[in-house]
Amino acid sequence: MVYCMIFLRDLGEVERKKGLGIHLFGRVPCVGEYISLDSEGPHLKVAQVHHTGFSSNHSAELYVVEATDMQMVGSEHHPPA
């Protein structure tokens, strides 16, 4: 398990929009993956990952954008009808 600091960005922007805190993950998510910080929250797409092995309270910083292009989870496992 690893802790990651999450920062929300506007699509196409370089600067941080808002810090979303430190969250626990089974592994550090990769660029292009979708995450959600809780069951009611929005889906977020990982845009950039910075590994921070020197930090004592988290292993990586994740820069995310609100997902607008997310396909249905599991849709690749079901052939079209």
C-alpha positions as CSV (number, residue, x, y, z in Angstrom):
1,M,0.0,0.0,0.0
2,V,1.2,3.5,-0.9
3,Y,0.1,7.0,0.0
4,C,-0.3,9.5,-2.9
5,M,-0.9,13.2,-2.8
6,I,-3.6,14.2,-5.3
7,F,-3.7,17.5,-7.1
8,L,-6.6,18.5,-9.4
9,R,-5.8,20.4,-12.6
10,D,-7.8,22.0,-15.3
11,L,-7.4,20.2,-18.6
12,G,-4.5,21.8,-20.5
13,E,-3.2,23.8,-17.6
14,V,0.1,23.2,-15.9
15,E,-0.6,24.7,-12.5
16,R,-2.4,23.0,-9.7
17,K,-6.1,23.9,-9.3
18,K,-6.8,22.3,-6.0
19,G,-5.2,19.9,-3.6
20,L,-7.3,16.8,-2.8
21,G,-5.2,15.4,0.0
22,I,-3.3,12.3,0.6
23,H,-5.0,9.0,-0.3
24,L,-4.1,5.3,0.1
25,F,-3.7,3.1,-3.0
26,G,-2.7,-0.5,-3.5
27,R,0.0,0.8,-5.9
28,V,0.9,4.1,-7.5
29,P,-1.6,4.6,-10.4
30,C,-0.2,5.1,-13.9
31,V,-0.8,8.0,-16.4
32,G,-4.1,7.4,-18.2
33,E,-5.7,5.4,-15.5
34,Y,-9.0,6.5,-13.9
35,I,-9.4,6.8,-10.2
36,S,-12.1,7.9,-7.8
37,L,-11.4,9.0,-4.2
38,D,-14.8,7.8,-2.9
39,S,-17.8,6.0,-4.1
40,E,-19.8,9.2,-4.6
41,G,-17.0,11.3,-6.0
42,P,-16.2,12.1,-9.6
43,H,-14.0,10.0,-11.7
44,L,-10.5,11.4,-12.3
45,K,-8.0,10.6,-15.0
46,V,-4.3,10.6,-14.0
47,A,-2.5,13.1,-16.2
48,Q,1.0,13.1,-14.6
49,V,2.8,11.1,-11.8
50,H,5.8,12.4,-9.8
51,H,7.5,9.8,-7.6
52,T,8.6,11.3,-4.3
53,G,10.7,8.7,-2.6
54,F,12.2,11.4,-0.4
55,S,8.9,12.3,1.2
56,S,8.1,10.7,4.5
57,N,4.3,10.9,4.1
58,H,3.6,9.9,0.5
59,S,5.3,8.0,-2.3
60,A,4.0,10.0,-5.3
61,E,2.1,13.1,-6.4
62,L,-0.7,12.5,-8.8
63,Y,-1.9,15.3,-11.1
64,V,-5.4,14.5,-12.2
65,V,-8.2,16.0,-14.4
66,E,-11.9,15.4,-14.1
67,A,-12.7,12.6,-16.5
68,T,-14.9,13.5,-19.4
69,D,-13.9,10.6,-21.8
70,M,-14.3,7.6,-19.5
71,Q,-15.8,4.5,-21.1
72,M,-18.0,2.2,-19.0
73,V,-15.9,0.1,-16.7
74,G,-15.6,-3.4,-18.0
75,S,-17.0,-2.6,-21.4
76,E,-13.9,-4.1,-23.0
77,H,-14.8,-7.5,-21.5
78,H,-18.3,-7.7,-23.1
79,P,-18.6,-8.1,-26.9
80,P,-21.0,-5.7,-28.6
81,A,-24.5,-7.1,-29.1
